[in-house]
Amino acid sequence: MAGAAAPPQGLTELLSVMPAGAPVNVVFVDVERLDAVVKDVQRRFSPGDVPAGFLDQMKQTIPLAQWADYGEPIGITVFDVQQNSDNALIWLRIPGFAEKMKSWEQATQEEGVWTFPVTNFSQGFARKVGDFVQFTDHRPLFDQVDAASKGKKLADVLRPRMDLFVNRHVLMHVNAEPLRGLITGQLAQASQMAPMILAMSAQQSGQDPAMAVGTVSAMIDAFTRFVEQLDTLDLTLGLTKDDATLTVAAGFKDGPIRQYLQRCQPASEGVLLASLPDRGFVVAGAYHVPGKDAPFMDYFIQQMLSAKPPMMPPPAGGEEKKPASQEVWKKSLESGRRIARLTTGQNFLATVSEGSLCVLSDYLTDSPAEIEKLVGETPETLGGLLSAAGPQFEKLKPQTVHGVTVSSFRLQMPANNPQMAAMARIYGANPVMAVGTIGHRVRAYLGAEEHLSEAFASGGAPLARNARVQEALRKLPRKRNGVLLIDPAGILPMIGPMLGMPVTKTIPPGPPIAVSLSLSGEPARLDVHVPFRAIERIKEAMPSPNEPM
């Protein structure tokens, strides 16, 4: 990823006057350039259409916009996110502003504020502040921005994060404090309603609600804690005619999350994806966050264990009893927590081989024997959780594959279950789940039995040296704790039929969508790089109207 560069002078000046205390600030770095790139992208995906762009529309809809310098940054400050109008103030550079307003017959000035008609029924207001013109259709916003401007400016908050602007066209800065009460209030309502709705739904279908209630309750609680500690959220977008890059950066108040980020270290160079063989991929990913140093999984699983389904009356004529699956559910959570504590990271990939999906996963650990035991118990645990209509697990005899002792189960898919039939189309009729230890890593495999030997073979180049992988990773920050690569056109033949899509063609590999997560230091960052070629390949994989399905 390109190194940080000095921001444009105009951007620095704009950030130095915009108030950081407002709920939301949006900055367009170079509107003219962004408009040109958007038109290039439109031409790429719709060659026969005339690109509309948005700059002309902006000039038509925003008063004073025809006078603005669109080679300079433009800012928008939003004071009330719950309102649909009368809540935004726009920052523009307008050369010769006073002379232009004086020449406007319908404009009047009072105490430095110009008033002018916007429509037959509304007015606009503008004033010069330093080198910028502030425009709004709600005059009291001037008082709000003056009050907010007495505190920190956007430049004060973003100065340590100016790399977020490198090759970006738009930034949105969200100040969490004004929004915190609104969001946590809605989450509190959800925490009361969601378990009840899930429990009622489970009772009607004859299922045990513990799993669904536990998972949703833990997610709501985790998000509530995230919002309570969140300080700022920055979103940036960059476009070229070939790709788009999105970054989400979260800064936190002093507390457990911030303290964790300050002590977390990025993955060592060459660790992510290095243990896997280069046999192609439709999805590949890795993370490196040592479990003993990562409290989130402990917290999340404890919340799931603590959540209790609402008491529901027993069915008519029946008596209330505790489902046996609840004990199995708790056992599976404890097993998952133990695995998380003992692993330092994980590499995984999914690839298509002879029409079926194969999944490889390497658990990186200093306790391979215990991890292998815990992962090997997963099929039996799943069998205790799933209904009779789900897959059944047949334990196979241990075998030695390329010097690795492998334990495995065969999945038997019930033919009368449409969901299981869809899984059979993806993984094959009776795939196997297998696990074995290779050095200090535990390899797990899910896929057709005929590819089991290949899954545990050693030697060959690692996936990390794959040309597509290296090119994708170059688009992401070097400091990262996790990556995810997705080839959407490659995976469509597998998941498309499950989503009701037509059967797509298998086409040669192409550039993947790349995602990285950076937890080492503040802010935490999520970066997404989307090469437009990956989107075009989806269309190429779809059958043409005259092609047989």
C-alpha positions in Angstrom: 0.0 0.0 0.0 1.3 3.5 -0.8 3.1 5.3 2.0 1.6 8.4 3.6 1.9 11.7 1.8 1.4 15.3 2.9 -2.3 16.3 2.6 -3.2 19.1 0.2 -3.0 22.6 1.7 -6.6 23.3 1.1 -7.6 20.1 3.0 -5.5 21.1 6.0 -7.1 24.5 6.0 -10.7 23.1 5.9 -10.0 20.6 8.6 -8.6 23.4 10.7 -12.0 25.2 10.8 -14.6 22.3 10.9 -15.7 21.5 14.4 -14.8 18.0 15.7 -17.7 18.1 18.2 -20.4 17.9 15.6 -22.1 14.4 15.3 -21.0 14.0 11.6 -18.6 15.8 9.3 -18.1 14.8 5.6 -15.2 16.0 3.5 -14.9 15.8 -0.3 -11.2 16.1 -1.0 -11.4 17.0 -4.7 -14.9 17.0 -6.2 -13.8 17.6 -9.8 -11.5 14.7 -9.7 -14.1 12.5 -8.0 -16.7 13.4 -10.6 -14.3 12.5 -13.4 -13.5 9.1 -11.8 -17.2 8.3 -11.2 -17.9 9.0 -14.9 -15.0 6.7 -15.9 -16.5 3.9 -13.7 -19.9 4.5 -15.3 -18.4 4.1 -18.8 -16.6 0.9 -17.7 -19.8 -0.8 -16.6 -22.2 0.8 -19.0 -20.2 1.6 -22.2 -23.2 2.7 -24.2 -24.6 5.2 -21.6 -23.6 8.9 -21.2 -22.2 9.3 -17.7 -24.3 11.6 -15.6 -21.8 12.3 -12.9 -22.9 14.3 -9.9 -21.2 17.7 -10.1 -23.7 19.1 -12.5 -26.5 17.9 -10.3 -24.8 19.5 -7.3 -24.6 22.8 -9.1 -28.3 22.7 -9.9 -29.5 21.7 -6.4 -27.2 23.7 -4.1 -27.5 27.5 -4.2 -24.2 29.3 -4.6 -22.8 26.0 -6.0 -22.2 27.5 -9.5 -19.6 29.8 -7.9 -17.7 27.3 -5.9 -14.1 26.2 -6.6 -14.5 22.4 -7.0 -10.8 21.9 -7.2 -10.7 22.6 -3.5 -12.1 20.5 -0.7 -15.8 20.8 0.3 -17.1 20.1 3.8 -20.5 19.2 5.2 -21.3 19.4 9.0 -24.4 17.6 10.2 -25.8 18.5 13.6 -28.9 16.3 13.9 -28.8 12.9 12.2 -32.5 12.2 13.1 -33.7 15.0 10.9 -34.2 14.7 7.1 -33.6 18.3 6.4 -32.5 21.6 8.1 -29.6 19.9 9.7 -26.5 20.4 7.5 -24.1 23.2 7.0 -21.9 23.2 3.9 -18.4 24.7 3.7 -17.3 26.0 0.2 -14.5 28.1 -1.3 -16.1 30.9 -3.4 -13.6 33.4 -4.9 -15.1 36.9 -4.8 -18.0 35.9 -2.6 -19.0 39.3 -1.4 -19.0 40.9 -4.9 -21.1 38.0 -6.2 -23.6 38.3 -3.4 -23.9 42.1 -3.9 -24.7 41.5 -7.6 -27.5 39.2 -6.7 -30.6 41.5 -6.6 -32.7 39.1 -4.4 -29.9 38.7 -1.8 -29.8 40.8 1.4 -27.2 41.2 4.1 -27.5 41.7 7.8 -24.7 41.4 10.3 -22.5 39.5 7.9 -25.2 36.9 7.0 -26.6 36.9 3.5 -30.2 35.8 2.9 -31.4 34.7 -0.5 -34.3 32.6 -2.0 -33.7 28.9 -2.6 -37.2 28.1 -3.9 -40.4 30.0 -4.0 -41.1 28.8 -0.4 -37.7 28.7 1.3 -34.6 30.7 2.0 -30.9 30.1 2.2 -28.3 31.7 4.4 -24.5 32.2 3.8 -21.6 33.9 5.5 -17.9 34.2 5.0 -15.7 32.6 7.8 -12.0 32.9 7.0 -11.4 31.5 3.6 -14.6 29.6 3.5 -18.3 30.3 2.9 -20.8 28.5 5.2 -24.1 27.8 3.6 -27.3 26.4 5.2 -31.0 26.6 4.8 -31.5 26.7 8.6 -30.0 29.9 10.1 -29.8 28.7 13.7 -27.1 26.3 12.6 -24.7 29.2 12.5 -25.0 29.5 16.3 -24.5 25.7 16.6 -21.4 25.7 14.5 -20.0 28.7 16.4 -20.6 26.9 19.8 -19.0 23.7 18.4 -16.0 25.6 17.0 -14.9 26.6 20.5 -13.8 23.1 21.1 -11.5 20.8 19.1 -11.3 21.2 15.3 -11.4 18.2 12.9 -7.6 18.7 12.2 -6.9 18.1 15.9 -8.6 14.7 15.9 -7.4 13.6 12.5 -3.8 14.8 12.6 -2.5 11.3 13.7 -4.6 9.7 11.1 -3.9 11.7 7.9 -2.8 8.4 6.2 -6.6 7.8 5.9 -6.7 10.5 3.2 -4.0 9.0 1.0 -5.6 8.3 -2.4 -9.0 9.0 -1.0 -11.8 11.2 -2.3 -14.3 11.2 0.6 -14.1 11.1 4.4 -16.9 10.8 6.9 -16.0 11.5 10.5 -18.5 10.4 13.2 -18.3 11.7 16.7 -19.8 9.0 18.9 -20.7 11.1 22.0 -23.8 12.9 20.6 -25.1 9.6 19.2 -24.3 7.3 22.1 -27.5 7.7 24.0 -29.7 7.1 20.9 -27.9 3.9 19.9 -27.6 2.4 23.3 -31.3 3.0 23.9 -32.2 1.2 20.8 -29.9 -1.7 21.7 -31.5 -1.9 25.1 -34.9 -2.3 23.5 -33.5 -5.0 21.2 -32.0 -6.9 24.1 -35.5 -7.1 25.6 -37.5 -8.0 22.5 -35.1 -10.2 20.5 -34.9 -13.1 23.0 -38.6 -13.2 23.4 -39.2 -13.3 19.7 -36.6 -16.0 19.2 -38.0 -18.1 22.0 -41.5 -18.0 20.6 -40.3 -18.9 17.1 -38.2 -21.8 18.4 -41.2 -23.1 20.4 -43.4 -23.0 17.4 -40.9 -25.0 15.4 -40.1 -27.4 18.2 -36.5 -26.3 18.4 -34.3 -25.5 21.4 -34.1 -21.6 21.7 -30.9 -21.6 23.8 -28.5 -21.4 20.8 -30.3 -18.6 19.0 -31.0 -16.6 22.2 -27.5 -17.0 23.5 -25.9 -15.9 20.2 -28.1 -12.9 19.6 -27.9 -11.7 23.3 -24.1 -11.9 23.2 -24.0 -10.0 19.9 -26.3 -7.2 21.3 -24.2 -7.0 24.5 -20.9 -6.9 22.6 -22.2 -4.1 20.3 -23.5 -2.2 23.3 -20.0 -2.3 24.9 -18.5 -1.3 21.6 -20.7 1.8 21.4 -20.1 2.7 25.0 -16.4 2.8 24.5 -16.3 4.2 20.9 -15.0 7.7 20.6 -14.8 8.3 16.8 -15.5 6.5 13.6 -13.9 7.5 10.3 -14.9 6.1 6.9 -12.9 7.0 3.8 -13.5 6.1 0.1 -11.1 6.2 -2.8 -11.9 5.5 -6.4 -10.0 4.9 -9.6 -11.4 3.6 -12.9 -10.1 0.2 -11.9 -10.9 -0.2 -8.2 -12.5 1.1 -5.0 -10.9 1.2 -1.5 -12.9 1.7 1.7 -11.4 2.2 5.1 -13.3 2.1 8.4 -11.2 3.3 11.4 -12.5 3.3 15.0 -11.0 5.2 17.9 -11.9 4.5 21.5 -12.1 6.2 24.8 -9.8 4.9 27.6 -11.1 1.5 28.5 -10.7 -2.3 27.9 -10.9 -2.0 24.1 -8.4 0.8 23.8 -6.0 -0.9 26.2 -6.2 -4.1 24.2 -5.4 -2.2 20.9 -2.4 -0.5 22.5 -0.8 -3.8 23.5 -1.8 -5.9 20.5 0.9 -6.6 17.9 0.5 -7.1 14.2 1.0 -10.5 12.6 4.7 -11.3 12.0 5.8 -10.9 8.4 5.1 -14.1 6.4 2.7 -15.7 8.9 -0.7 -15.0 7.3 -1.6 -17.7 4.7 1.9 -19.1 4.8 1.1 -22.6 6.2 -1.4 -23.4 3.4 -0.5 -25.0 0.1 -1.0 -23.0 -3.1 -3.8 -25.0 -4.8 -5.9 -22.0 -5.8 -8.8 -20.5 -3.8 -12.2 -19.0 -4.1 -12.0 -17.8 -0.5 -8.8 -17.5 1.6 -8.2 -15.9 5.0 -6.0 -15.7 8.0 -5.8 -14.1 11.4 -3.1 -13.8 14.0 -4.3 -12.8 17.4 -2.9 -15.0 20.2 -5.8 -16.3 22.2 -4.1 -15.8 25.5 -3.8 -12.1 24.7 -7.3 -11.7 23.2 -10.1 -11.4 25.8 -12.9 -10.9 23.3 -13.6 -14.6 22.7 -13.7 -15.3 26.5 -16.1 -12.5 27.0 -18.3 -13.3 24.0 -18.7 -17.0 25.0 -19.3 -16.2 28.6 -22.2 -13.9 27.4 -23.6 -16.7 25.3 -23.4 -19.1 28.3 -25.0 -16.5 30.6 -28.0 -15.7 28.3 -31.1 -17.6 29.3 -34.2 -18.0 27.0 -37.3 -16.3 28.4 -39.6 -18.7 30.3 -42.3 -19.9 27.9 -45.3 -21.9 29.0 -45.0 -25.7 28.2 -47.1 -27.0 25.3 -50.7 -27.9 26.1 -50.8 -31.3 27.9 -47.0 -31.4 28.2 -44.6 -30.7 30.9 -41.6 -28.3 30.9 -38.2 -30.0 30.6 -34.7 -28.9 29.8 -33.7 -29.8 26.3 -30.6 -32.1 26.2 -29.2 -30.0 23.4 -28.6 -27.1 25.9 -25.9 -29.2 27.6 -24.3 -30.0 24.3 -24.5 -26.3 23.4 -22.6 -25.4 26.5 -20.1 -28.1 25.9 -19.5 -26.8 22.4 -19.0 -23.2 23.7 -16.5 -24.3 26.3 -14.7 -26.2 23.6 -14.6 -23.2 21.3 -13.3 -21.0 24.2 -10.5 -23.5 24.9 -9.5 -23.6 21.2 -9.4 -19.8 21.1 -7.2 -19.6 24.1 -4.7 -22.2 22.8 -4.3 -20.9 19.2 -2.1 -18.0 18.1 -3.9 -17.7 14.7 -5.5 -19.6 11.9 -5.1 -19.9 8.1 -7.9 -21.2 5.9 -8.9 -21.5 2.3 -11.8 -22.9 0.2 -11.2 -24.1 -3.3 -13.2 -25.9 -6.0 -11.9 -29.2 -7.1 -13.8 -31.3 -9.7 -17.0 -29.4 -9.1 -17.1 -29.7 -5.3 -15.9 -27.3 -2.5 -12.9 -28.3 -0.4 -12.1 -26.3 2.8 -8.7 -26.4 4.6 -8.0 -24.8 7.9 -4.7 -24.7 9.9 -4.9 -23.9 13.6 -1.5 -22.4 14.7 -0.7 -23.5 18.2 1.8 -24.6 20.8 -0.6 -27.2 22.1 -1.4 -29.2 18.9 -2.5 -32.4 20.7 -5.2 -30.7 22.7 -6.3 -28.6 19.7 -6.6 -31.8 17.6 -8.7 -33.5 20.3 -11.0 -30.5 20.6 -11.4 -30.0 16.8 -11.8 -33.8 16.4 -14.8 -33.7 18.8 -16.6 -31.1 16.7 -18.6 -33.5 14.5 -20.0 -35.4 17.5 -20.9 -32.1 19.1 -22.7 -30.9 16.0 -24.5 -34.2 15.8 -25.9 -33.6 19.3 -27.1 -30.1 18.3 -28.6 -30.7 14.9 -32.0 -32.3 14.3 -32.6 -35.6 12.7 -33.2 -33.8 9.5 -29.6 -32.5 9.5 -26.4 -34.2 8.5 -25.5 -37.4 10.3 -21.8 -38.1 11.2 -20.3 -41.5 10.8 -17.0 -42.0 12.5 -14.3 -43.6 10.4 -11.2 -45.5 11.3 -8.1 -43.4 11.9 -5.7 -43.6 9.0 -2.2 -42.4 8.1 -2.0 -39.9 5.3 1.5 -38.7 4.2 2.8 -39.6 7.6 0.0 -37.7 9.4 -2.4 -39.6 11.6 -5.9 -38.5 10.5 -9.2 -38.8 12.4 -12.3 -38.4 10.2 -16.1 -38.5 10.0 -18.3 -39.0 7.0 -21.3 -36.6 6.6 -24.4 -38.3 5.4 -26.9 -35.9 3.9 -30.6 -36.8 4.3 -32.1 -36.8 0.8 -35.5 -35.5 1.9 -34.1 -32.2 3.2 -33.7 -29.4 0.6 -31.0 -27.6 2.6 -29.0 -30.8 2.9 -29.5 -31.4 -0.9 -28.0 -28.0 -1.5 -25.0 -28.8 0.7 -24.5 -32.0 -1.1 -24.3 -30.1 -4.4 -21.6 -27.9 -2.8 -19.4 -30.5 -1.0 -20.4 -33.7 -2.8 -22.8 -36.4 -1.8 -21.0 -37.7 1.4 -18.1 -35.4 2.2 -15.7 -36.1 5.1 -14.5 -34.0 8.0 -10.9 -34.8 9.0 -8.2 -33.5 11.4 -4.5 -34.2 11.9 -1.4 -32.6 13.3 1.4 -31.3 11.1 4.2 -29.9 13.2 2.9 -27.0 15.4 -0.3 -26.7 13.5 -3.5 -28.7 13.4 -5.1 -29.1 9.9 -8.8 -29.6 9.5 -10.4 -30.6 6.2 -13.9 -30.6 4.9 -14.6 -31.9 1.4 -14.8 -34.9 -0.9 -13.1 -38.1 0.4 -11.1 -38.5 -2.8 -9.2 -35.3 -2.0 -8.3 -36.2 1.6 -4.8 -37.4 0.7 -4.1 -34.1 -1.2 -5.3 -32.1 1.8 -2.6 -33.5 4.1 0.2 -33.6 1.6 3.2 -31.4 2.4 5.7 -29.6 0.2 5.1 -27.1 -2.7 4.8 -23.4 -2.6 2.7 -21.7 0.1 -0.5 -19.9 -0.7 1.2 -16.6 0.6 3.4 -16.7 -2.5 0.5 -17.0 -5.0 0.7 -14.1 -7.4 -3.0 -13.2 -7.0 -2.6 -13.2 -3.2 0.5 -11.0 -3.2 -1.0 -8.5 -5.6 -4.1 -8.3 -3.4 -2.2 -7.8 -0.2 -0.1 -5.0 -1.7 -3.4 -3.0 -1.8 -3.8 -3.3 2.0 -2.0 -1.8 5.0 1.2 -3.7 6.0 0.3 -3.7 9.7 -2.5 -6.2 9.9 -3.9 -9.0 12.1 -6.2 -10.6 9.6 -6.9 -10.8 5.9 -9.8 -12.2 3.8 -9.7 -12.7 0.1 -12.8 -13.5 -1.9 -13.2 -14.4 -5.6 -17.0 -13.8 -6.0 -17.1 -15.3 -9.5 -15.2 -18.4 -8.3 -17.6 -19.1 -5.5 -20.8 -18.4 -7.4 -21.0 -21.9 -9.0 -21.2 -23.3 -5.4 -23.5 -20.9 -3.6 -25.5 -19.5 -6.5 -28.0 -22.3 -6.6 -28.6 -22.0 -2.9 -29.6 -18.4 -3.4 -31.9 -19.2 -6.3 -29.5 -17.9 -8.9 -28.9 -19.7 -12.2 -26.0 -22.1 -12.4 -23.0 -20.1 -13.4 -19.9 -21.1 -15.4 -16.6 -21.9 -13.9 -14.1 -19.4 -15.3 -10.4 -18.9 -14.7 -9.2 -17.3 -11.5 -9.1 -13.5 -11.3 -8.3 -10.7 -8.8 -10.1 -11.1 -5.5 -11.8 -8.7 -3.2 -9.4 -8.1 -0.3 -10.1 -7.2 3.3 -7.7 -6.6 6.1 -8.2 -6.0 9.9 -5.6 -4.1 11.8 -5.9 -4.2 15.6 -2.3 -3.2 16.6 -2.5 0.4 17.8 -5.3 3.0 17.6 -7.4 3.4 15.6 -8.5 -0.1 14.8 -8.9 -0.4 11.0 -10.9 -2.4 8.5 -9.7 -1.9 4.9 -11.6 -3.3 1.8 -10.2 -3.2 -1.7 -12.5 -4.0 -4.6 -11.0 -4.5 -8.0 -13.7 -3.8 -10.6 -12.4 -6.7 -12.6 -13.8 -9.0 -9.8 -17.2 -7.5 -10.3 -17.0 -7.8 -14.1 -16.1 -11.5 -13.8 -19.4 -12.2 -12.0 -21.2 -11.0 -15.2 -18.9 -13.2 -17.3 -19.7 -16.2 -15.2 -23.5 -15.8 -15.6 -25.0 -17.8 -18.5 -26.1 -15.7 -21.5 -29.8 -15.6 -22.3 -29.4 -18.0 -25.2 -27.2 -20.4 -23.3 -28.7 -23.6 -21.9 -29.1 -23.6 -18.1 
